[in-house]
């Protein structure tokens, strides 16, 4: 049985948007939100898959993230 998430859907959406729009590494954003970095990284990956933004693996906490523009 899956344990319910302690995070609301609204928090999740806001956290993902913050991580995507920030120039900070995901681990840094997660620390600011007082959550596990891997949880946020998973949410961002899922969001990118669902919205067609697969740019490869997300960087480790010390690396910069560059997201290529979507082709039209």
PyMOL Python script that loads the backbone (N, CA, C, O; Angstrom):
from pymol import cmd

cmd.read_pdbstr("""\
ATOM      1  N   UNK A   1       0.843  -1.180   0.000  1.00  0.00           N
ATOM      2  CA  UNK A   1       0.000   0.000   0.000  1.00  0.00           C
ATOM      3  C   UNK A   1       0.889   1.245   0.000  1.00  0.00           C
ATOM      4  O   UNK A   1       1.866   1.325   0.746  1.00  0.00           O
ATOM      5  N   UNK A   2       0.537   2.208  -0.843  1.00  0.00           N
ATOM      6  CA  UNK A   2       1.319   3.427  -0.984  1.00  0.00           C
ATOM      7  C   UNK A   2       0.888   4.432   0.071  1.00  0.00           C
ATOM      8  O   UNK A   2      -0.301   4.677   0.277  1.00  0.00           O
ATOM      9  N   UNK A   3       1.880   5.004   0.733  1.00  0.00           N
ATOM     10  CA  UNK A   3       1.613   6.013   1.754  1.00  0.00           C
ATOM     11  C   UNK A   3       1.262   7.341   1.069  1.00  0.00           C
ATOM     12  O   UNK A   3       1.926   7.715   0.103  1.00  0.00           O
ATOM     13  N   UNK A   4       0.248   8.055   1.538  1.00  0.00           N
ATOM     14  CA  UNK A   4      -0.100   9.328   0.916  1.00  0.00           C
ATOM     15  C   UNK A   4       1.027  10.350   1.080  1.00  0.00           C
ATOM     16  O   UNK A   4       1.743  10.351   2.081  1.00  0.00           O
ATOM     17  N   UNK A   5       1.165  11.206   0.087  1.00  0.00           N
ATOM     18  CA  UNK A   5       2.214  12.218   0.098  1.00  0.00           C
ATOM     19  C   UNK A   5       1.922  13.274   1.161  1.00  0.00           C
ATOM     20  O   UNK A   5       0.772  13.678   1.332  1.00  0.00           O
ATOM     21  N   UNK A   6       2.959  13.724   1.878  1.00  0.00           N
ATOM     22  CA  UNK A   6       2.742  14.798   2.848  1.00  0.00           C
ATOM     23  C   UNK A   6       2.638  16.168   2.162  1.00  0.00           C
ATOM     24  O   UNK A   6       2.367  17.174   2.817  1.00  0.00           O
ATOM     25  N   UNK A   7       2.858  16.199   0.831  1.00  0.00           N
ATOM     26  CA  UNK A   7       2.840  17.454   0.081  1.00  0.00           C
ATOM     27  C   UNK A   7       1.543  17.579  -0.717  1.00  0.00           C
ATOM     28  O   UNK A   7       1.097  16.620  -1.346  1.00  0.00           O
ATOM     29  N   UNK A   8       0.952  18.754  -0.686  1.00  0.00           N
ATOM     30  CA  UNK A   8      -0.269  18.991  -1.458  1.00  0.00           C
ATOM     31  C   UNK A   8       0.084  19.120  -2.940  1.00  0.00           C
ATOM     32  O   UNK A   8       1.226  19.429  -3.279  1.00  0.00           O
ATOM     33  N   UNK A   9      -0.882  18.888  -3.816  1.00  0.00           N
ATOM     34  CA  UNK A   9      -0.636  19.070  -5.253  1.00  0.00           C
ATOM     35  C   UNK A   9      -0.212  20.507  -5.585  1.00  0.00           C
ATOM     36  O   UNK A   9       0.586  20.727  -6.496  1.00  0.00           O
ATOM     37  N   UNK A  10      -0.745  21.470  -4.850  1.00  0.00           N
ATOM     38  CA  UNK A  10      -0.384  22.869  -5.074  1.00  0.00           C
ATOM     39  C   UNK A  10       1.082  23.114  -4.725  1.00  0.00           C
ATOM     40  O   UNK A  10       1.794  23.794  -5.464  1.00  0.00           O
ATOM     41  N   UNK A  11       1.537  22.555  -3.586  1.00  0.00           N
ATOM     42  CA  UNK A  11       2.937  22.694  -3.190  1.00  0.00           C
ATOM     43  C   UNK A  11       3.839  22.056  -4.233  1.00  0.00           C
ATOM     44  O   UNK A  11       4.861  22.624  -4.617  1.00  0.00           O
ATOM     45  N   UNK A  12       3.456  20.880  -4.683  1.00  0.00           N
ATOM     46  CA  UNK A  12       4.244  20.167  -5.675  1.00  0.00           C
ATOM     47  C   UNK A  12       4.405  20.999  -6.949  1.00  0.00           C
ATOM     48  O   UNK A  12       5.515  21.140  -7.464  1.00  0.00           O
ATOM     49  N   UNK A  13       3.303  21.549  -7.456  1.00  0.00           N
ATOM     50  CA  UNK A  13       3.341  22.361  -8.672  1.00  0.00           C
ATOM     51  C   UNK A  13       4.217  23.600  -8.482  1.00  0.00           C
ATOM     52  O   UNK A  13       5.018  23.937  -9.354  1.00  0.00           O
ATOM     53  N   UNK A  14       4.063  24.270  -7.350  1.00  0.00           N
ATOM     54  CA  UNK A  14       4.864  25.464  -7.076  1.00  0.00           C
ATOM     55  C   UNK A  14       6.343  25.123  -6.957  1.00  0.00           C
ATOM     56  O   UNK A  14       7.193  25.870  -7.440  1.00  0.00           O
ATOM     57  N   UNK A  15       6.654  24.004  -6.320  1.00  0.00           N
ATOM     58  CA  UNK A  15       8.045  23.584  -6.165  1.00  0.00           C
ATOM     59  C   UNK A  15       8.675  23.273  -7.518  1.00  0.00           C
ATOM     60  O   UNK A  15       9.817  23.656  -7.771  1.00  0.00           O
ATOM     61  N   UNK A  16       7.951  22.590  -8.378  1.00  0.00           N
ATOM     62  CA  UNK A  16       8.461  22.250  -9.713  1.00  0.00           C
ATOM     63  C   UNK A  16       8.701  23.523 -10.508  1.00  0.00           C
ATOM     64  O   UNK A  16       9.752  23.672 -11.132  1.00  0.00           O
ATOM     65  N   UNK A  17       7.746  24.438 -10.496  1.00  0.00           N
ATOM     66  CA  UNK A  17       7.907  25.685 -11.249  1.00  0.00           C
ATOM     67  C   UNK A  17       9.081  26.499 -10.721  1.00  0.00           C
ATOM     68  O   UNK A  17       9.829  27.089 -11.501  1.00  0.00           O
ATOM     69  N   UNK A  18       9.244  26.532  -9.415  1.00  0.00           N
ATOM     70  CA  UNK A  18      10.369  27.244  -8.821  1.00  0.00           C
ATOM     71  C   UNK A  18      11.688  26.618  -9.264  1.00  0.00           C
ATOM     72  O   UNK A  18      12.626  27.334  -9.613  1.00  0.00           O
ATOM     73  N   UNK A  19      11.766  25.302  -9.252  1.00  0.00           N
ATOM     74  CA  UNK A  19      12.990  24.608  -9.663  1.00  0.00           C
ATOM     75  C   UNK A  19      13.295  24.855 -11.134  1.00  0.00           C
ATOM     76  O   UNK A  19      14.456  25.037 -11.500  1.00  0.00           O
ATOM     77  N   UNK A  20      12.271  24.864 -11.982  1.00  0.00           N
ATOM     78  CA  UNK A  20      12.477  25.064 -13.413  1.00  0.00           C
ATOM     79  C   UNK A  20      12.890  26.498 -13.746  1.00  0.00           C
ATOM     80  O   UNK A  20      13.695  26.723 -14.649  1.00  0.00           O
ATOM     81  N   UNK A  21      12.345  27.448 -13.025  1.00  0.00           N
ATOM     82  CA  UNK A  21      12.608  28.858 -13.321  1.00  0.00           C
ATOM     83  C   UNK A  21      13.862  29.385 -12.635  1.00  0.00           C
ATOM     84  O   UNK A  21      14.401  30.417 -13.034  1.00  0.00           O
ATOM     85  N   UNK A  22      14.323  28.691 -11.615  1.00  0.00           N
ATOM     86  CA  UNK A  22      15.480  29.138 -10.849  1.00  0.00           C
ATOM     87  C   UNK A  22      16.778  28.805 -11.570  1.00  0.00           C
ATOM     88  O   UNK A  22      16.865  27.816 -12.297  1.00  0.00           O
ATOM     89  N   UNK A  23      17.769  29.634 -11.362  1.00  0.00           N
ATOM     90  CA  UNK A  23      19.102  29.335 -11.883  1.00  0.00           C
ATOM     91  C   UNK A  23      19.893  28.508 -10.876  1.00  0.00           C
ATOM     92  O   UNK A  23      21.031  28.118 -11.136  1.00  0.00           O
ATOM     93  N   UNK A  24      19.282  28.245  -9.732  1.00  0.00           N
ATOM     94  CA  UNK A  24      19.928  27.465  -8.680  1.00  0.00           C
ATOM     95  C   UNK A  24      19.774  25.974  -8.964  1.00  0.00           C
ATOM     96  O   UNK A  24      18.802  25.564  -9.599  1.00  0.00           O
ATOM     97  N   UNK A  25      20.723  25.158  -8.500  1.00  0.00           N
ATOM     98  CA  UNK A  25      20.587  23.701  -8.632  1.00  0.00           C
ATOM     99  C   UNK A  25      19.345  23.205  -7.886  1.00  0.00           C
ATOM    100  O   UNK A  25      18.908  23.817  -6.912  1.00  0.00           O
ATOM    101  N   UNK A  26      18.799  22.115  -8.348  1.00  0.00           N
ATOM    102  CA  UNK A  26      17.601  21.541  -7.732  1.00  0.00           C
ATOM    103  C   UNK A  26      17.833  21.249  -6.254  1.00  0.00           C
ATOM    104  O   UNK A  26      16.943  21.474  -5.434  1.00  0.00           O
ATOM    105  N   UNK A  27      19.006  20.757  -5.905  1.00  0.00           N
ATOM    106  CA  UNK A  27      19.297  20.450  -4.500  1.00  0.00           C
ATOM    107  C   UNK A  27      19.196  21.703  -3.631  1.00  0.00           C
ATOM    108  O   UNK A  27      18.718  21.640  -2.498  1.00  0.00           O
ATOM    109  N   UNK A  28      19.642  22.832  -4.160  1.00  0.00           N
ATOM    110  CA  UNK A  28      19.578  24.086  -3.404  1.00  0.00           C
ATOM    111  C   UNK A  28      18.122  24.523  -3.221  1.00  0.00           C
ATOM    112  O   UNK A  28      17.726  24.922  -2.126  1.00  0.00           O
ATOM    113  N   UNK A  29      17.331  24.447  -4.287  1.00  0.00           N
ATOM    114  CA  UNK A  29      15.911  24.796  -4.205  1.00  0.00           C
ATOM    115  C   UNK A  29      15.213  23.885  -3.196  1.00  0.00           C
ATOM    116  O   UNK A  29      14.410  24.347  -2.385  1.00  0.00           O
ATOM    117  N   UNK A  30      15.524  22.594  -3.252  1.00  0.00           N
ATOM    118  CA  UNK A  30      14.907  21.639  -2.316  1.00  0.00           C
ATOM    119  C   UNK A  30      15.255  21.982  -0.867  1.00  0.00           C
ATOM    120  O   UNK A  30      14.391  21.922   0.008  1.00  0.00           O
ATOM    121  N   UNK A  31      16.506  22.338  -0.612  1.00  0.00           N
ATOM    122  CA  UNK A  31      16.892  22.724   0.757  1.00  0.00           C
ATOM    123  C   UNK A  31      16.100  23.942   1.215  1.00  0.00           C
ATOM    124  O   UNK A  31      15.657  24.007   2.362  1.00  0.00           O
ATOM    125  N   UNK A  32      15.922  24.914   0.306  1.00  0.00           N
ATOM    126  CA  UNK A  32      15.151  26.105   0.663  1.00  0.00           C
ATOM    127  C   UNK A  32      13.703  25.750   1.003  1.00  0.00           C
ATOM    128  O   UNK A  32      13.080  26.399   1.843  1.00  0.00           O
ATOM    129  N   UNK A  33      13.176  24.725   0.349  1.00  0.00           N
ATOM    130  CA  UNK A  33      11.801  24.293   0.590  1.00  0.00           C
ATOM    131  C   UNK A  33      11.707  23.249   1.705  1.00  0.00           C
ATOM    132  O   UNK A  33      10.622  22.768   2.029  1.00  0.00           O
ATOM    133  N   UNK A  34      12.854  22.910   2.280  1.00  0.00           N
ATOM    134  CA  UNK A  34      12.936  21.929   3.369  1.00  0.00           C
ATOM    135  C   UNK A  34      12.346  20.588   2.957  1.00  0.00           C
ATOM    136  O   UNK A  34      11.501  20.013   3.643  1.00  0.00           O
ATOM    137  N   UNK A  35      12.827  20.106   1.799  1.00  0.00           N
ATOM    138  CA  UNK A  35      12.375  18.809   1.302  1.00  0.00           C
ATOM    139  C   UNK A  35      13.562  18.040   0.741  1.00  0.00           C
ATOM    140  O   UNK A  35      14.639  18.600   0.536  1.00  0.00           O
ATOM    141  N   UNK A  36      13.356  16.760   0.496  1.00  0.00           N
ATOM    142  CA  UNK A  36      14.395  15.903  -0.038  1.00  0.00           C
ATOM    143  C   UNK A  36      14.673  16.288  -1.491  1.00  0.00           C
ATOM    144  O   UNK A  36      13.741  16.379  -2.290  1.00  0.00           O
ATOM    145  N   UNK A  37      15.944  16.515  -1.846  1.00  0.00           N
ATOM    146  CA  UNK A  37      16.282  16.891  -3.224  1.00  0.00           C
ATOM    147  C   UNK A  37      15.851  15.849  -4.257  1.00  0.00           C
ATOM    148  O   UNK A  37      15.459  16.208  -5.367  1.00  0.00           O
ATOM    149  N   UNK A  38      15.917  14.576  -3.907  1.00  0.00           N
ATOM    150  CA  UNK A  38      15.528  13.536  -4.863  1.00  0.00           C
ATOM    151  C   UNK A  38      14.021  13.557  -5.132  1.00  0.00           C
ATOM    152  O   UNK A  38      13.579  13.217  -6.230  1.00  0.00           O
ATOM    153  N   UNK A  39      13.243  13.952  -4.139  1.00  0.00           N
ATOM    154  CA  UNK A  39      11.802  14.079  -4.346  1.00  0.00           C
ATOM    155  C   UNK A  39      11.525  15.173  -5.367  1.00  0.00           C
ATOM    156  O   UNK A  39      10.753  14.975  -6.305  1.00  0.00           O
ATOM    157  N   UNK A  40      12.157  16.325  -5.181  1.00  0.00           N
ATOM    158  CA  UNK A  40      11.963  17.428  -6.119  1.00  0.00           C
ATOM    159  C   UNK A  40      12.492  17.070  -7.498  1.00  0.00           C
ATOM    160  O   UNK A  40      11.856  17.384  -8.505  1.00  0.00           O
ATOM    161  N   UNK A  41      13.634  16.424  -7.556  1.00  0.00           N
ATOM    162  CA  UNK A  41      14.215  16.012  -8.842  1.00  0.00           C
ATOM    163  C   UNK A  41      13.253  15.065  -9.582  1.00  0.00           C
ATOM    164  O   UNK A  41      13.082  15.180 -10.796  1.00  0.00           O
ATOM    165  N   UNK A  42      12.637  14.144  -8.857  1.00  0.00           N
ATOM    166  CA  UNK A  42      11.668  13.214  -9.449  1.00  0.00           C
ATOM    167  C   UNK A  42      10.462  13.976  -9.986  1.00  0.00           C
ATOM    168  O   UNK A  42       9.992  13.697 -11.090  1.00  0.00           O
ATOM    169  N   UNK A  43       9.964  14.928  -9.220  1.00  0.00           N
ATOM    170  CA  UNK A  43       8.824  15.721  -9.663  1.00  0.00           C
ATOM    171  C   UNK A  43       9.153  16.490 -10.938  1.00  0.00           C
ATOM    172  O   UNK A  43       8.341  16.553 -11.861  1.00  0.00           O
ATOM    173  N   UNK A  44      10.353  17.078 -10.984  1.00  0.00           N
ATOM    174  CA  UNK A  44      10.755  17.856 -12.156  1.00  0.00           C
ATOM    175  C   UNK A  44      10.870  16.943 -13.370  1.00  0.00           C
ATOM    176  O   UNK A  44      10.404  17.293 -14.454  1.00  0.00           O
ATOM    177  N   UNK A  45      11.481  15.786 -13.200  1.00  0.00           N
ATOM    178  CA  UNK A  45      11.594  14.832 -14.316  1.00  0.00           C
ATOM    179  C   UNK A  45      10.218  14.431 -14.831  1.00  0.00           C
ATOM    180  O   UNK A  45       9.991  14.386 -16.040  1.00  0.00           O
ATOM    181  N   UNK A  46       9.304  14.141 -13.918  1.00  0.00           N
ATOM    182  CA  UNK A  46       7.955  13.747 -14.311  1.00  0.00           C
ATOM    183  C   UNK A  46       7.270  14.885 -15.060  1.00  0.00           C
ATOM    184  O   UNK A  46       6.619  14.656 -16.079  1.00  0.00           O
ATOM    185  N   UNK A  47       7.414  16.099 -14.563  1.00  0.00           N
ATOM    186  CA  UNK A  47       6.822  17.262 -15.226  1.00  0.00           C
ATOM    187  C   UNK A  47       7.386  17.410 -16.635  1.00  0.00           C
ATOM    188  O   UNK A  47       6.637  17.643 -17.583  1.00  0.00           O
ATOM    189  N   UNK A  48       8.695  17.276 -16.773  1.00  0.00           N
ATOM    190  CA  UNK A  48       9.330  17.425 -18.081  1.00  0.00           C
ATOM    191  C   UNK A  48       8.884  16.328 -19.045  1.00  0.00           C
ATOM    192  O   UNK A  48       8.681  16.599 -20.229  1.00  0.00           O
ATOM    193  N   UNK A  49       8.730  15.111 -18.567  1.00  0.00           N
ATOM    194  CA  UNK A  49       8.226  14.028 -19.425  1.00  0.00           C
ATOM    195  C   UNK A  49       6.807  14.323 -19.896  1.00  0.00           C
ATOM    196  O   UNK A  49       6.486  14.164 -21.074  1.00  0.00           O
ATOM    197  N   UNK A  50       5.967  14.753 -18.969  1.00  0.00           N
ATOM    198  CA  UNK A  50       4.566  15.008 -19.288  1.00  0.00           C
ATOM    199  C   UNK A  50       4.374  16.213 -20.202  1.00  0.00           C
ATOM    200  O   UNK A  50       3.380  16.298 -20.924  1.00  0.00           O
ATOM    201  N   UNK A  51       5.323  17.141 -20.169  1.00  0.00           N
ATOM    202  CA  UNK A  51       5.201  18.364 -20.957  1.00  0.00           C
ATOM    203  C   UNK A  51       6.207  18.430 -22.100  1.00  0.00           C
ATOM    204  O   UNK A  51       6.446  19.501 -22.659  1.00  0.00           O
ATOM    205  N   UNK A  52       6.793  17.295 -22.445  1.00  0.00           N
ATOM    206  CA  UNK A  52       7.681  17.233 -23.593  1.00  0.00           C
ATOM    207  C   UNK A  52       9.010  17.920 -23.431  1.00  0.00           C
ATOM    208  O   UNK A  52       9.587  18.375 -24.419  1.00  0.00           O
ATOM    209  N   UNK A  53       9.511  18.010 -22.228  1.00  0.00           N
ATOM    210  CA  UNK A  53      10.787  18.688 -21.996  1.00  0.00           C
ATOM    211  C   UNK A  53      11.814  17.709 -21.477  1.00  0.00           C
ATOM    212  O   UNK A  53      12.247  17.818 -20.330  1.00  0.00           O
ATOM    213  N   UNK A  54      12.210  16.764 -22.292  1.00  0.00           N
ATOM    214  CA  UNK A  54      13.233  15.805 -21.893  1.00  0.00           C
ATOM    215  C   UNK A  54      14.565  16.275 -22.427  1.00  0.00           C
ATOM    216  O   UNK A  54      14.868  16.084 -23.604  1.00  0.00           O
ATOM    217  N   UNK A  55      15.354  16.880 -21.585  1.00  0.00           N
ATOM    218  CA  UNK A  55      16.655  17.376 -21.995  1.00  0.00           C
ATOM    219  C   UNK A  55      17.781  16.508 -21.487  1.00  0.00           C
ATOM    220  O   UNK A  55      18.923  16.966 -21.435  1.00  0.00           O
ATOM    221  N   UNK A  56      17.506  15.276 -21.112  1.00  0.00           N
ATOM    222  CA  UNK A  56      18.539  14.406 -20.582  1.00  0.00           C
ATOM    223  C   UNK A  56      18.509  14.404 -19.070  1.00  0.00           C
ATOM    224  O   UNK A  56      17.570  14.909 -18.455  1.00  0.00           O
ATOM    225  N   UNK A  57      19.544  13.830 -18.473  1.00  0.00           N
ATOM    226  CA  UNK A  57      19.562  13.744 -17.012  1.00  0.00           C
ATOM    227  C   UNK A  57      19.707  15.116 -16.372  1.00  0.00           C
ATOM    228  O   UNK A  57      20.361  16.003 -16.920  1.00  0.00           O
ATOM    229  N   UNK A  58      19.097  15.279 -15.217  1.00  0.00           N
ATOM    230  CA  UNK A  58      19.247  16.518 -14.479  1.00  0.00           C
ATOM    231  C   UNK A  58      20.610  16.531 -13.808  1.00  0.00           C
ATOM    232  O   UNK A  58      21.118  15.488 -13.399  1.00  0.00           O
ATOM    233  N   UNK A  59      21.197  17.709 -13.696  1.00  0.00           N
ATOM    234  CA  UNK A  59      22.547  17.801 -13.137  1.00  0.00           C
ATOM    235  C   UNK A  59      22.587  17.489 -11.646  1.00  0.00           C
ATOM    236  O   UNK A  59      21.585  17.591 -10.939  1.00  0.00           O
ATOM    237  N   UNK A  60      23.765  17.111 -11.198  1.00  0.00           N
ATOM    238  CA  UNK A  60      23.998  16.916  -9.766  1.00  0.00           C
ATOM    239  C   UNK A  60      23.917  18.270  -9.085  1.00  0.00           C
ATOM    240  O   UNK A  60      23.853  19.296  -9.761  1.00  0.00           O
ATOM    241  N   UNK A  61      23.918  18.291  -7.789  1.00  0.00           N
ATOM    242  CA  UNK A  61      23.666  19.517  -7.044  1.00  0.00           C
ATOM    243  C   UNK A  61      24.644  20.645  -7.343  1.00  0.00           C
ATOM    244  O   UNK A  61      24.261  21.807  -7.207  1.00  0.00           O
ATOM    245  N   UNK A  62      25.868  20.376  -7.738  1.00  0.00           N
ATOM    246  CA  UNK A  62      26.840  21.429  -7.967  1.00  0.00           C
ATOM    247  C   UNK A  62      26.908  21.927  -9.389  1.00  0.00           C
ATOM    248  O   UNK A  62      27.654  22.865  -9.669  1.00  0.00           O
ATOM    249  N   UNK A  63      26.158  21.336 -10.298  1.00  0.00           N
ATOM    250  CA  UNK A  63      26.237  21.712 -11.704  1.00  0.00           C
ATOM    251  C   UNK A  63      25.117  22.660 -12.082  1.00  0.00           C
ATOM    252  O   UNK A  63      24.080  22.703 -11.419  1.00  0.00           O
ATOM    253  N   UNK A  64      25.323  23.418 -13.147  1.00  0.00           N
ATOM    254  CA  UNK A  64      24.293  24.302 -13.669  1.00  0.00           C
ATOM    255  C   UNK A  64      23.363  23.510 -14.565  1.00  0.00           C
ATOM    256  O   UNK A  64      23.752  22.497 -15.146  1.00  0.00           O
ATOM    257  N   UNK A  65      22.153  23.972 -14.670  1.00  0.00           N
ATOM    258  CA  UNK A  65      21.175  23.310 -15.514  1.00  0.00           C
ATOM    259  C   UNK A  65      20.855  24.242 -16.676  1.00  0.00           C
ATOM    260  O   UNK A  65      20.505  25.405 -16.475  1.00  0.00           O
ATOM    261  N   UNK A  66      20.977  23.721 -17.884  1.00  0.00           N
ATOM    262  CA  UNK A  66      20.615  24.485 -19.075  1.00  0.00           C
ATOM    263  C   UNK A  66      19.525  23.700 -19.787  1.00  0.00           C
ATOM    264  O   UNK A  66      19.712  22.536 -20.140  1.00  0.00           O
ATOM    265  N   UNK A  67      18.396  24.341 -19.991  1.00  0.00           N
ATOM    266  CA  UNK A  67      17.288  23.679 -20.663  1.00  0.00           C
ATOM    267  C   UNK A  67      17.179  24.264 -22.061  1.00  0.00           C
ATOM    268  O   UNK A  67      16.993  25.468 -22.238  1.00  0.00           O
ATOM    269  N   UNK A  68      17.299  23.387 -23.048  1.00  0.00           N
ATOM    270  CA  UNK A  68      17.219  23.829 -24.433  1.00  0.00           C
ATOM    271  C   UNK A  68      15.792  24.215 -24.766  1.00  0.00           C
ATOM    272  O   UNK A  68      14.848  23.616 -24.251  1.00  0.00           O
ATOM    273  N   UNK A  69      15.623  25.234 -25.643  1.00  0.00           N
ATOM    274  CA  UNK A  69      14.268  25.614 -26.037  1.00  0.00           C
ATOM    275  C   UNK A  69      13.610  24.485 -26.837  1.00  0.00           C
ATOM    276  O   UNK A  69      14.278  23.698 -27.508  1.00  0.00           O
ATOM    277  N   UNK A  70      12.294  24.437 -26.742  1.00  0.00           N
ATOM    278  CA  UNK A  70      11.554  23.427 -27.475  1.00  0.00           C
ATOM    279  C   UNK A  70      11.537  23.777 -28.952  1.00  0.00           C
ATOM    280  O   UNK A  70      11.356  24.936 -29.326  1.00  0.00           O
ATOM    281  N   UNK A  71      11.728  22.768 -29.784  1.00  0.00           N
ATOM    282  CA  UNK A  71      11.665  22.993 -31.220  1.00  0.00           C
ATOM    283  C   UNK A  71      10.217  23.130 -31.654  1.00  0.00           C
ATOM    284  O   UNK A  71       9.340  22.447 -31.125  1.00  0.00           O
ATOM    285  N   UNK A  72       9.959  24.018 -32.626  1.00  0.00           N
ATOM    286  CA  UNK A  72       8.589  24.185 -33.095  1.00  0.00           C
ATOM    287  C   UNK A  72       8.376  23.551 -34.432  1.00  0.00           C
ATOM    288  O   UNK A  72       7.271  23.603 -34.971  1.00  0.00           O
TER     289      UNK A  72
END
""", "prot")
cmd.dss("prot")
cmd.show_as("cartoon", "prot")
cmd.util.cbc("prot")
cmd.orient("prot")
